[in-house]
Amino acid sequence: MSTALGYWTFGGAEVQEFFERPDPVPGPHEVLIRVEAAGVNPLDHHLRSGHVLELNGELPFPQVLGMEAAGTIITVGADVTGLAAGDRVTGFALTGAGTYAGTTLLLGASTARIPDALPATWAATIPVASTTALDVLDQVALPDGASLLINGIGGGVGLALAQLARNRGLAVIGTASSAKRDLVAATGAKFVDYASTDAIAQLQALAPHGFDAVVDAVGGDSLRAVADLAKTPETLVSVGDPSVTDLGGVTVHRRLDRKVLERVADLMASGQLDPNITATYPLRRADEALALVESRHASGKLVIDMTL
Ligand SMILES: NC(=O)c1ccc[n+]([C@@H]2O[C@H](COP(=O)([O-])OP(=O)(O)OC[C@H]3O[C@@H](n4cnc5c(N)ncnc54)[C@H](OP(=O)(O)O)[C@@H]3O)[C@@H](O)[C@H]2O)c1
């Protein structure tokens, strides 16, 4: 048995409840882990709110919050290869099994071993935000010295992308609110306050012929405001808003495999990527962490640390 934060119906934060659940039993392609840390992501509240019913509309209740975790394998499903009980891993949870819980199920093909030196709190942030950053960077495949605008640089995806892009020699510019100026500057990126009345003019002045790529992590009107700043529509990529295709752009192609998790784990362990964890929470305060992410103005990554 372990404590979990989940819901019996779709809705706002009021539908969330802590409860005790038996350890789930892994199917042939899954692993059961003892969760050491779990990342908090916008997808968690979107799933709870019923905004992405194609992902969880048919799943039984209660569904548990959270899609990414690091921990130690307890049991390995019969068809999972390359993993064993006792391994320290990070990975994507089975949707509905959740990660705001003491134990959970990860998908074997989307789970990777982590270096001994990597803390569980860091490793827990790899599957969702950091691998999205690596996926989108590989997708735009810009040459050394090219310019990249990150719309919404101050969140989990944006700050990871800024560091990875800097390491590849790209000139990075990012939009965020003024509270995130220092966080953004620490990545080496140029900061533009999106609340400035002349924000778009400032961006145009930084790249008079347009940016070689624009990666959007905000969506909606904010995406539309920056869309024309990409040199060509095909180099406009959104990680969260599928309506980018209406503008001629594309969505990020996610890989979700073990290899991309291992690559990001190595980048973290070798000091090339800091997940920018701005706060850790005990499981009993996981609802506060999710509320901050749901406010759409969290900084960097928020992580639930089971040792707290
Ligand atoms: N496709 C995928 O697999 C995938 C994976 C991860 C994330 N996503 C999506 O990508 C998006 C970002 O995820 P995340 O994890 O980075 O979220 P996050 O950590 O919650 O960060 C969101 C950031 O957006 C910023 N923001 C809000 N309004 C803004 C605006 N008008 N202009 C510029 N920045 C603004 C906020 O900073 P300020 O306080 O500065 O406003 C905040 O730091 C979400 O929509 C998420 O669902 C998709």
The ligand as an SDF file (V2000), in Angstrom:
LIG
                    3D

 48 52  0  0  0  0  0  0  0  0999 V2000
    4.3960   17.8470  -26.2440 N   0  0  0  0  0  0  0  0  0  0  0  0
    4.8710   17.4280  -25.0790 C   0  0  0  0  0  0  0  0  0  0  0  0
    5.2240   16.2530  -24.9130 O   0  0  0  0  0  0  0  0  0  0  0  0
    5.0360   18.4230  -23.9730 C   0  0  0  0  0  0  0  0  0  0  0  0
    5.9660   18.1710  -22.9650 C   0  0  0  0  0  0  0  0  0  0  0  0
    6.1540   19.1380  -21.9700 C   0  0  0  0  0  0  0  0  0  0  0  0
    5.3760   20.3010  -21.9930 C   0  0  0  0  0  0  0  0  0  0  0  0
    4.4720   20.4880  -22.9640 N   0  0  0  0  0  0  0  0  0  0  0  0
    3.6590   21.7030  -22.9950 C   0  0  0  0  0  0  0  0  0  0  0  0
    4.5460   22.8090  -23.1120 O   0  0  0  0  0  0  0  0  0  0  0  0
    4.0580   23.9240  -22.3900 C   0  0  0  0  0  0  0  0  0  0  0  0
    5.1200   24.4030  -21.4200 C   0  0  0  0  0  0  0  0  0  0  0  0
    5.4220   23.3680  -20.4960 O   0  0  0  0  0  0  0  0  0  0  0  0
    6.3700   23.6530  -19.2500 P   0  0  0  0  0  0  0  0  0  0  0  0
    6.5620   22.3530  -18.5750 O   0  0  0  0  0  0  0  0  0  0  0  0
    7.5380   24.4470  -19.6590 O   0  0  0  0  0  0  0  0  0  0  0  0
    5.3850   24.5640  -18.3700 O   0  0  0  0  0  0  0  0  0  0  0  0
    5.6950   25.3800  -17.0420 P   0  0  0  0  0  0  0  0  0  0  0  0
    6.9560   24.8680  -16.4230 O   0  0  0  0  0  0  0  0  0  0  0  0
    4.4590   25.4010  -16.2490 O   0  0  0  0  0  0  0  0  0  0  0  0
    6.0480   26.8380  -17.5730 O   0  0  0  0  0  0  0  0  0  0  0  0
    5.1350   27.6090  -18.2370 C   0  0  0  0  0  0  0  0  0  0  0  0
    5.8120   28.9630  -18.4090 C   0  0  0  0  0  0  0  0  0  0  0  0
    5.0570   29.7460  -19.3190 O   0  0  0  0  0  0  0  0  0  0  0  0
    5.3680   31.0840  -19.0070 C   0  0  0  0  0  0  0  0  0  0  0  0
    4.3810   31.9690  -19.5940 N   0  0  0  0  0  0  0  0  0  0  0  0
    3.0550   32.0620  -19.3060 C   0  0  0  0  0  0  0  0  0  0  0  0
    2.4800   32.9770  -20.1080 N   0  0  0  0  0  0  0  0  0  0  0  0
    3.4860   33.4620  -20.9160 C   0  0  0  0  0  0  0  0  0  0  0  0
    3.5510   34.4060  -21.9720 C   0  0  0  0  0  0  0  0  0  0  0  0
    2.4630   35.0820  -22.3800 N   0  0  0  0  0  0  0  0  0  0  0  0
    4.7440   34.6310  -22.5830 N   0  0  0  0  0  0  0  0  0  0  0  0
    5.8660   33.9760  -22.2070 C   0  0  0  0  0  0  0  0  0  0  0  0
    5.8740   33.0640  -21.2040 N   0  0  0  0  0  0  0  0  0  0  0  0
    4.6850   32.8100  -20.5880 C   0  0  0  0  0  0  0  0  0  0  0  0
    5.4230   31.1540  -17.4960 C   0  0  0  0  0  0  0  0  0  0  0  0
    6.3750   32.1000  -17.1050 O   0  0  0  0  0  0  0  0  0  0  0  0
    6.0170   33.6000  -16.6630 P   0  0  0  0  0  0  0  0  0  0  0  0
    5.7710   33.5840  -15.1960 O   0  0  0  0  0  0  0  0  0  0  0  0
    7.2460   34.2990  -17.0690 O   0  0  0  0  0  0  0  0  0  0  0  0
    4.7870   34.0340  -17.3890 O   0  0  0  0  0  0  0  0  0  0  0  0
    5.9210   29.7620  -17.1240 C   0  0  0  0  0  0  0  0  0  0  0  0
    7.2910   29.7840  -16.7300 O   0  0  0  0  0  0  0  0  0  0  0  0
    2.7560   23.4500  -21.7450 C   0  0  0  0  0  0  0  0  0  0  0  0
    1.6920   23.7990  -22.5890 O   0  0  0  0  0  0  0  0  0  0  0  0
    2.9080   21.9560  -21.7010 C   0  0  0  0  0  0  0  0  0  0  0  0
    1.6580   21.2890  -21.6780 O   0  0  0  0  0  0  0  0  0  0  0  0
    4.2790   19.5830  -23.9620 C   0  0  0  0  0  0  0  0  0  0  0  0
  1  2  1  0
  2  3  2  0
  2  4  1  0
  4  5  1  0
  4 48  2  0
  5  6  2  0
  6  7  1  0
  7  8  2  0
  8  9  1  0
  8 48  1  0
  9 10  1  0
  9 46  1  0
 10 11  1  0
 11 12  1  0
 11 44  1  0
 12 13  1  0
 13 14  1  0
 14 15  2  0
 14 16  1  0
 14 17  1  0
 17 18  1  0
 18 19  2  0
 18 20  1  0
 18 21  1  0
 21 22  1  0
 22 23  1  0
 23 24  1  0
 23 42  1  0
 24 25  1  0
 25 26  1  0
 25 36  1  0
 26 27  1  0
 26 35  1  0
 27 28  2  0
 28 29  1  0
 29 30  1  0
 29 35  2  0
 30 31  1  0
 30 32  2  0
 32 33  1  0
 33 34  2  0
 34 35  1  0
 36 37  1  0
 36 42  1  0
 37 38  1  0
 38 39  2  0
 38 40  1  0
 38 41  1  0
 42 43  1  0
 44 45  1  0
 44 46  1  0
 46 47  1  0
M  CHG  2   8   1  16  -1
M  END
$$$$
